[in-house]
Amino acid sequence: MMDGNFNENDISRVVEADRAHIWHHLSQHKPYETTEPRIIVEGKGMRVWDQKGKEHLDAVSGGVWTVNVGYGRESIANAVRDQLIKLNYFAGSAGSIPGSQFAEKLIDKMPGMSRVYYCNSGSEANEKGFKMVRQIAHKRYGGKKHKILYRDRDYHGTTIACLSAGGQDERNAQYGPFTDGFVRVPHCLEYRSFEQDGAPSENYGVWAADQIEKIILAEGPDTVGGLCLEPVTAGGGVIVPPDGYWERVQEICRKYDILLHIDEVVCGVGRTGTWFGYQHYGIQPDMVTMAKGVASGYAAIACLVTTEEVFNMFKDDASDPMNYFRDISTFGGCTAGPTAGLENMNIIENEGLLANTTKMGDYMLDQLAALADRHAVIGDVRGKGLFLGAELVADRDSRDPVAEKMVQAVVGDCMAQGVIIGATNRSLPGKNNTLCFSPALIAKKDDIDQIITAVDGALGRVFG
């Protein structure tokens, strides 16, 4: 429970300082001139308390799929504190004890991968991957094999280059012109396959992957160096790839010598019930990026993990002063990240959280399906592990999306009930109509029931 560290006078000063000085993420600030910004004061387990002392069940793990092991983990805080006293930082041109220990533990969970490059955000990790593709193109292909493919609806980060690889047009709007050499391929959302010309009713997954090959052939395989995909699309609508999709994607990449870069920033470290989302599909990526759940938000850390084959391309000519990966991430040298990451993984192992994620995820998917039986506005429910979505439609036959203000009204109603859920937001023009759920991996049946009850009530009130 709240320990009451803040008294009324203290918190009003904090609120005023926030209103005067903080520029919140993803927020229109005009309303804060007449209402208080929400300040989260404390968290424990799956619950957080705001400045008014109101308790909320957090069904989105910190708002953006991050706090995988829940709030208030003293073992992580203690490990980080002890490490910071010993050594807080040294640039990544040298090593550190937690850096080595975490890398070893991480690689143990990723058969076929071998090298860890530390940085401090998912966007930055993806940028590193793009830079590697580009440098390999110059080293081996005269710069020609430099194009990077990305998928409609996928999101890879907030920098200009990551937005250039961003399949969400509202996120990208007003931030161009973008970086050249990024090429979009179609999404693989079977529920909306009717919007894609020529999509079949059977073997849709293989067909959707084949559309990637068509674009490779149109661009010229000798110009395409990388393909960057989320294993399960997150902010683009929680899209679980259809059967046959990933296997065909792997075949296509090998056929045309294209590096497969899997963006696990959301799915990585347990979210889908396996250590990494791609591991559901029996594929072998060349690069894997991760961030959010790596340390559950207890420290800022991101990693780009590669195969030894990719790593070796940057040391094949030691006499060439331009031959290595000439990149640095200042805060990739912080020791707090790998220290927190190590303890985070220990917790997931010791508490059996992968198995819990699978079990509770299956239960929650069943409960969402039961909600769909009661509310015609739910057109589709989907997900993997504790990473779930419910797409809201005005009509099940036409599958027309409901108005976005109605989706946000459902989110607002749940918030008023003390349950924080998410929704696709300023991402896809006219299609921000999916409710998003990503409770911590520690979720119990009672927690899921509370989330479902809140959504049930909200849908009833908003849609009658």
C-alpha positions in Angstrom: 0.0 0.0 0.0 1.0 3.6 -0.2 3.4 4.4 2.6 2.3 8.1 2.9 5.7 9.6 2.2 4.1 12.5 0.5 1.8 14.8 2.5 -0.8 17.0 0.9 1.5 20.1 0.7 4.4 18.1 -0.8 2.3 16.6 -3.5 0.6 19.8 -4.6 4.0 21.3 -5.1 5.0 18.3 -7.2 1.9 18.6 -9.3 2.5 22.3 -9.9 6.2 21.6 -10.8 5.0 19.0 -13.3 2.4 21.3 -14.8 5.0 24.1 -15.1 8.0 22.1 -16.4 7.3 18.6 -17.6 6.7 17.9 -21.3 4.9 14.5 -21.2 5.2 11.9 -23.9 2.3 11.4 -26.3 0.3 14.1 -24.7 -1.7 17.2 -25.7 -1.1 19.5 -22.8 -3.9 22.0 -23.2 -6.2 20.1 -20.8 -3.5 20.3 -18.0 -4.2 24.0 -17.8 -7.4 23.2 -16.1 -6.9 19.6 -14.8 -4.1 18.0 -13.0 -1.6 15.8 -14.9 -1.6 12.3 -13.5 1.5 11.5 -11.4 2.2 7.9 -10.4 3.6 8.0 -7.0 4.2 4.3 -6.1 3.9 0.8 -7.5 3.8 -2.7 -5.9 3.3 -5.9 -7.8 0.8 -5.1 -10.5 -0.7 -2.0 -8.9 0.2 1.6 -8.9 -1.1 4.6 -6.9 -1.5 8.2 -8.2 -1.1 11.5 -6.4 -4.7 11.3 -5.1 -3.9 7.9 -3.5 -6.2 6.1 -6.0 -5.1 2.5 -6.7 -5.0 1.2 -10.3 -4.4 -2.3 -11.7 -1.8 -1.8 -14.4 -2.8 -4.0 -17.4 -0.1 -2.4 -19.7 3.1 -2.9 -17.6 4.0 0.7 -17.1 2.0 2.0 -20.0 4.2 0.6 -22.8 4.8 -3.1 -22.2 7.9 -2.7 -19.9 7.5 -3.7 -16.3 7.4 -7.5 -17.0 8.2 -8.6 -13.4 6.0 -6.0 -11.6 6.8 -3.1 -9.3 8.7 -3.0 -6.1 11.3 -5.6 -6.8 13.9 -5.1 -4.0 16.3 -7.7 -5.3 16.7 -5.8 -8.5 17.1 -2.4 -6.7 19.6 -3.9 -4.3 21.7 -5.5 -7.1 21.8 -2.2 -9.0 22.7 -0.2 -5.8 25.5 -2.6 -5.0 26.9 -2.5 -8.5 26.7 1.3 -8.8 28.8 1.7 -5.7 31.4 -0.7 -7.1 31.4 0.6 -10.7 28.6 2.7 -12.2 30.0 3.3 -15.7 32.8 2.9 -18.2 32.5 3.4 -21.9 31.6 0.3 -23.9 35.1 0.2 -25.5 36.0 -1.7 -22.3 34.1 -4.5 -20.6 32.4 -4.8 -17.2 31.6 -7.7 -14.9 27.8 -7.4 -15.2 28.1 -6.8 -18.9 29.8 -10.1 -19.4 27.6 -12.0 -16.9 24.3 -10.8 -18.4 25.5 -11.4 -22.0 26.4 -15.0 -21.1 23.0 -15.6 -19.5 21.2 -13.9 -22.4 23.0 -15.8 -25.1 22.2 -19.1 -23.3 18.5 -18.4 -24.0 19.1 -17.6 -27.7 20.5 -20.7 -29.5 22.4 -19.6 -32.7 23.1 -16.1 -31.5 26.4 -15.1 -30.0 27.2 -11.4 -29.6 25.6 -8.6 -27.6 25.9 -4.9 -28.4 24.7 -2.7 -25.5 22.8 0.5 -25.9 20.0 2.4 -24.1 16.8 2.3 -26.1 14.9 0.1 -28.5 15.1 2.9 -31.2 18.8 3.0 -30.7 19.2 -0.8 -30.9 17.3 -0.8 -34.2 19.4 2.0 -35.6 22.5 -0.1 -34.8 21.0 -2.9 -36.8 20.3 -0.6 -39.7 23.9 0.7 -39.6 25.3 -2.8 -39.6 23.3 -3.6 -42.7 24.5 -0.5 -44.4 28.2 -1.0 -43.5 28.1 -4.6 -44.7 26.6 -3.3 -48.0 29.6 -1.0 -48.4 32.2 -3.5 -47.3 30.9 -6.4 -49.5 28.6 -5.1 -52.2 29.9 -1.7 -53.2 27.1 0.0 -51.3 24.4 -1.5 -53.5 22.8 -4.0 -51.2 21.7 -1.3 -48.7 17.9 -1.3 -48.8 16.0 -2.3 -45.6 12.5 -3.7 -45.8 9.9 -3.1 -43.1 6.3 -4.0 -42.7 3.1 -2.1 -42.8 1.8 -1.6 -39.2 5.1 -2.4 -37.5 6.9 0.1 -35.4 10.6 0.2 -34.7 11.2 3.4 -32.8 11.1 7.1 -32.7 14.3 8.4 -34.4 14.1 9.6 -38.0 15.7 6.5 -39.4 13.4 4.3 -37.3 10.4 6.2 -38.4 11.7 5.7 -42.0 11.3 2.0 -41.2 7.9 2.7 -39.5 4.7 1.2 -40.8 2.4 3.5 -38.9 1.6 6.6 -41.0 0.2 8.7 -38.2 3.3 8.2 -36.1 5.4 9.2 -39.1 3.2 12.2 -40.1 5.0 15.6 -40.2 8.4 14.1 -39.5 9.6 13.7 -43.0 11.5 13.8 -45.3 12.7 10.4 -44.3 15.9 8.4 -44.8 16.2 6.9 -48.2 16.5 3.1 -48.8 13.6 1.9 -46.6 10.9 0.0 -48.4 7.5 -1.1 -47.0 6.1 -4.6 -47.4 2.4 -5.5 -46.6 1.1 -6.5 -43.2 0.0 -10.0 -42.3 -3.2 -9.3 -40.3 -5.5 -12.1 -41.4 -8.6 -10.4 -39.9 -8.1 -7.6 -42.5 -6.9 -9.8 -45.4 -10.0 -8.8 -47.3 -8.5 -5.3 -47.7 -5.5 -6.9 -49.6 -5.8 -7.6 -53.3 -5.6 -11.2 -54.1 -5.4 -12.5 -50.5 -6.7 -16.1 -50.4 -9.0 -17.6 -47.8 -6.6 -20.5 -47.3 -2.8 -20.5 -46.7 -2.9 -16.7 -46.1 0.3 -16.8 -44.0 2.4 -18.2 -46.9 0.7 -15.7 -49.3 1.4 -12.8 -47.0 5.1 -13.8 -46.9 5.2 -14.2 -50.6 4.2 -10.5 -51.0 7.6 -9.7 -49.4 9.3 -11.7 -52.1 7.4 -9.8 -54.8 8.8 -6.5 -53.4 12.3 -7.9 -53.2 12.1 -9.0 -56.9 10.7 -5.6 -57.8 13.5 -3.7 -56.0 16.2 -6.1 -57.1 17.5 -8.7 -54.7 21.0 -7.3 -55.2 19.8 -4.0 -53.6 18.1 -5.4 -50.5 20.3 -6.0 -47.4 17.9 -6.4 -44.5 14.3 -7.2 -43.5 13.2 -5.8 -40.1 10.0 -7.3 -38.5 8.3 -7.6 -35.1 7.6 -11.2 -34.2 4.2 -10.2 -33.0 3.2 -6.7 -34.2 2.6 -4.5 -31.1 1.3 -0.9 -31.5 0.0 -1.7 -35.0 -2.8 -3.8 -33.5 -1.3 -6.9 -31.7 -0.9 -9.0 -34.8 0.0 -12.7 -34.3 1.5 -13.9 -37.6 -0.6 -16.5 -39.4 0.5 -20.2 -39.8 3.3 -20.7 -42.4 4.3 -17.0 -42.4 7.5 -17.1 -40.5 8.9 -20.2 -42.1 8.3 -18.7 -45.5 9.9 -15.4 -44.5 13.0 -17.3 -43.3 13.2 -19.1 -46.7 12.9 -15.9 -48.6 15.7 -14.2 -46.6 18.1 -17.1 -47.2 17.2 -17.3 -50.9 18.2 -13.7 -51.5 21.0 -13.3 -48.9 19.0 -10.8 -46.8 19.7 -10.3 -43.1 16.7 -11.1 -40.9 16.4 -8.5 -38.1 13.8 -9.3 -35.6 12.6 -6.5 -33.4 11.8 -8.0 -29.9 11.6 -4.6 -28.1 8.1 -5.5 -27.0 8.1 -9.3 -27.2 11.5 -10.0 -25.8 12.2 -11.5 -22.3 9.0 -13.4 -21.7 6.1 -11.3 -22.9 4.8 -14.0 -25.2 5.5 -17.0 -23.0 8.9 -17.8 -24.5 12.2 -15.9 -23.9 11.7 -14.3 -27.3 8.7 -14.1 -29.6 10.6 -15.5 -32.7 11.2 -18.7 -30.7 7.6 -19.8 -31.2 8.3 -20.2 -34.9 11.4 -22.2 -35.2 13.4 -19.6 -37.1 17.0 -18.4 -36.9 17.4 -14.6 -37.1 20.7 -12.8 -38.0 20.0 -9.9 -35.6 17.6 -9.5 -32.6 16.9 -6.2 -30.9 15.4 -5.9 -27.4 14.8 -3.2 -24.8 11.6 -2.7 -22.7 11.3 -5.9 -20.7 15.0 -6.7 -20.6 15.3 -5.1 -17.1 11.5 -4.5 -16.6 12.2 -0.7 -16.5 14.4 -0.9 -13.4 17.3 0.5 -15.6 17.6 1.7 -19.1 19.1 -1.0 -21.3 18.8 -2.2 -24.9 20.7 -4.8 -26.8 21.4 -5.7 -30.4 22.3 -9.4 -30.5 23.8 -11.0 -33.6 25.1 -14.3 -34.9 28.8 -14.9 -35.0 28.6 -14.7 -38.8 27.4 -11.1 -38.7 30.0 -10.3 -36.0 32.8 -11.8 -38.1 32.0 -9.4 -41.0 33.4 -6.6 -38.9 36.8 -8.1 -38.2 37.7 -9.8 -41.5 40.4 -7.3 -42.4 42.2 -5.9 -39.3 44.6 -3.9 -41.4 41.8 -1.7 -42.7 41.1 1.1 -40.2 37.5 1.4 -41.4 36.7 -2.3 -41.1 35.2 -2.5 -37.6 31.7 -1.3 -36.5 32.5 2.3 -35.8 29.7 3.1 -33.5 29.3 3.9 -29.8 26.4 4.3 -27.4 27.4 6.4 -24.4 24.9 4.9 -22.0 25.6 1.4 -23.3 28.5 1.6 -20.9 26.2 1.9 -17.8 26.5 -1.1 -15.5 23.0 -0.7 -14.0 21.3 -2.1 -17.1 23.0 -5.5 -17.3 22.9 -5.8 -13.5 19.1 -5.2 -13.5 18.7 -7.5 -16.6 20.5 -10.3 -14.9 18.3 -10.2 -11.8 15.2 -9.7 -14.0 16.0 -13.0 -15.8 16.7 -14.7 -12.5 13.2 -13.7 -11.2 11.6 -15.0 -14.4 13.3 -18.3 -14.0 12.9 -18.7 -10.3 9.3 -17.8 -10.3 8.3 -19.8 -13.4 7.0 -16.7 -15.1 7.3 -18.1 -18.7 4.9 -20.9 -17.8 2.6 -18.5 -15.9 2.6 -16.2 -18.9 1.5 -19.0 -21.2 -1.2 -20.2 -18.7 -2.6 -16.8 -17.8 -2.4 -15.7 -21.5 -4.5 -18.6 -22.6 -7.0 -17.9 -19.8 -7.2 -14.2 -20.7 -7.6 -15.0 -24.4 -10.5 -17.3 -23.5 -12.0 -14.5 -21.3 -11.7 -12.0 -24.1 -13.4 -14.5 -26.5 -16.3 -14.8 -23.9 -16.5 -11.0 -23.9 -16.8 -11.1 -27.7 -19.8 -13.4 -27.3 -21.5 -10.7 -25.2 -20.4 -7.6 -27.1 -20.9 -7.5 -30.9 -18.5 -4.5 -31.0 -15.6 -6.9 -30.5 -14.7 -8.1 -34.0 -11.5 -10.1 -33.2 -9.4 -11.2 -30.2 -5.8 -12.2 -30.7 -2.5 -12.5 -28.9 0.3 -14.6 -27.6 1.1 -15.0 -23.9 0.3 -11.9 -21.9 0.3 -9.8 -25.0 -3.3 -9.5 -26.3 -5.6 -7.3 -28.3 -9.3 -6.9 -29.0 -10.2 -5.1 -32.2 -13.5 -3.1 -32.0 -15.7 -2.8 -35.1 -18.9 -0.9 -35.9 -20.2 -3.9 -37.8 -18.9 -7.5 -37.8 -19.8 -8.1 -41.5 -18.1 -5.0 -42.9 -15.4 -4.9 -40.2 -15.5 -1.1 -40.3 -13.5 0.2 -37.3 -15.4 2.0 -34.5 -14.7 5.7 -34.1 -11.5 6.3 -32.3 -13.1 8.5 -29.7 -15.2 5.5 -28.7 -12.1 3.3 -28.2 -10.6 6.0 -26.0 -13.8 6.2 -24.1 -13.5 2.5 -23.2 -9.9 3.2 -22.0 -11.1 6.2 -20.0 -14.0 4.2 -18.4 -11.5 1.5 -17.4 -9.2 4.1 -15.9 -12.1 5.5 -13.9 -12.6 2.0 -12.6 -9.0 1.8 -11.5 -7.8 -0.5 -14.4 -5.2 0.9 -16.9 -5.6 -0.6 -20.4 -4.1 0.5 -23.7 -5.3 1.1 -27.3 -3.6 1.7 -30.6 -3.1 5.4 -30.6 -2.2 8.0 -33.3 -0.7 5.1 -35.3 -2.9 4.0 -38.2 -5.2 6.5 -40.0 -8.8 5.4 -39.2 -7.7 2.1 -37.7 -6.7 3.0 -34.1 -9.4 0.6 -32.9 -7.7 -2.2 -31.0 -7.7 -2.4 -27.2 -4.2 -3.5 -26.0 -3.4 -5.6 -22.9 0.0 -6.5 -21.5 -0.2 -7.2 -17.8 2.9 -8.2 -16.0 4.1 -11.8 -16.3 3.3 -12.2 -12.6 -0.5 -11.9 -13.3 -2.9 -14.2 -11.5 -6.4 -15.3 -12.4 -7.9 -12.7 -10.1 -6.0 -9.9 -11.8 -7.2 -11.1 -15.3 -10.7 -11.3 -14.0 -10.5 -7.7 -12.7 -9.3 -6.5 -16.1 -12.0 -8.4 -18.0 -14.7 -7.2 -15.6 -13.6 -3.6 -16.2 -13.6 -3.9 -20.0 -17.0 -5.7 -19.9 -18.5 -2.8 -17.9 -16.8 -0.1 -20.1 -18.0 -1.7 -23.3 -21.5 -1.9 -22.0 -21.5 1.8 -21.0 -19.8 3.1 -24.1 -21.7 1.1 -26.7 -24.9 0.5 -24.8 
